[in-house]
Amino acid sequence: MSTLPKVAWVGLGIMGSPMSENLIKAGYQVTGFTLEQEKLDRLSAAGGTAAGSIAEAVRDADVIVTMVPASPQVEAIAYGPEGILENAKSGALLVDMSSITPQTSVDLAKAAKDKGVRVLDAPVSGGEAGAIEAVLSIMVGGEQADFDEAKPLLEALGKTIVLCGPHGSGQTVKAANQLIVAVNIQACAEAVVFLEKSGVDLKAALDVLNGGLAGSTVLTRKKDNFLDRDFKPGFRIDLHHKDMGIVTDAARNVGAALPVGAVVAQLVASLRAQGDGGLDHSALLRAVERLSGDRV
């Protein structure tokens, strides 16, 4: 009989489904809940158990993992009579892997403590590919003892797992991550348009650039998106727009100037306003093409 903790997983989207499946592969008993039946069917097919409600999913869980889009969704699943805090057993560990505002994480940890539930904020970086390959970077906020308890489970999901500080710290580091990624994608997109307009072989150029100081994980992961104009969502513009709002608000609160980040935040918002919110964030290339007169 398995001695691993029983896991409840709430949120089975682009990231949550492969992540929960990696826990199943690692031997964990996973009971999941999400709003879409086809995603529950996928979990069942992978060896997990589909629950009919949040309360049913979390009732017997030792560890509850949540992976939903934003702060309003975290609050919706955590609070209220049908939510996690009212239905989790005392002593359970709630690991919220959503990307939300640091303050939401701090407030959740405080509310959970009153219910006897421990909390870690543990947002991730690595996108859909990182989730599938279990090589995510996981930035964690919370207590050392809770982090130590959760680490074996997190090691089934990622490769770089770091406790960054108290509650909310993981979300602050994730906000910085999203700032760096957005600026990097924007720079790559501008380089692609510049190279193509200059008549250079784009594939050759990106290969050699990625071998030098201009190389990055972003370029490695998104090179084919740029070459093929394939913007099937691994991480949607809608979500990156949300994250850029988080980082710009958080930076304002602490008095940090983000001049380049502010511009890129507006470019992301502009792309979303043009109807491309459902595309991968590498679709920032489309915005640069429009500005350059190459796309209507």
Steps between C-alpha positions, in 0.01 A plus 500: 500500500634844407636715780493808281257775600159503338474788257203710389554701182273792411543651152582278201587743224796519261740479794296318762416190296856393415624598846237287675583213264867525598399454864302190405806365314704564815265278699271756662129437543340807337137605523420792274232755437450748220202645316550321166389138480747411225787599726363286781477214251865558408600481867308175543662354191841584646422310820359777716157534661249758383303680771160662462585805708781681677372372834509140379849542354663649807318323786755223557805667344828547682621744233276722287650648183326781316581623150250758375538815287494797739420643844118503455502128418725421798263689728199324346636151563654576841223684681132441567306198626592288197861618492828343600541657842159390625543143380869414539600301805697673775873478436469473121756679287366727226751563220371773271690485171292767328659832401320764707571819688735470800234656723246233403748234613566680829126534567438134413772379737352708782146375441618141468690515829172575678362176351803287591622483139858579406576684173785538254487728198691312231459652152696347215690593187563284198172503312313201362819328385655533845183363658493199268872429545490561880783753476319804638665766711298530821531811717354453846383726783417376849643321803818292477341192662209505254740544209705202619185290522384600152837472326484130405166562331631812326800302376257291293397821323816703456877519510572836664310530828590788731348645817516873432375632834175541698146481360468701178871476413444231240247722326737799510775295334250368244401858416867579436523187286207612286659842457823343373318256271278768343792735433702211359221389266450857384872536425500171310193606302663829402816315399299259282333784309832685464676189371229409252474853361877495458481184287690278742432125529290510818562144616876536460496833677300374797723193531818705526342763725385230739856371526634829633421758765164571335397140560223426749248240608237722340674483163555125532136435586343753263729484197270265309199718586675791333619298199167329435272781622345233720329673790308205646480598867758361738452813709230737385534873446192540725693349791817695432291817489373411848855435621633828363226675696619319813865597456432864410265543798739324739792708375304821551421393856869458588624800299685305228515659154433264207537722192553220247254273679233768483540530123485124450194482725329744266606298194355185657179689580485633144538151350222375726275792398555404137343160564812290550457431872447128444830456316836404645706789636746449214226667293656828611666451162165582336494837675849587376400396148197728516712791617739426213222502241512126432167387648149644500 
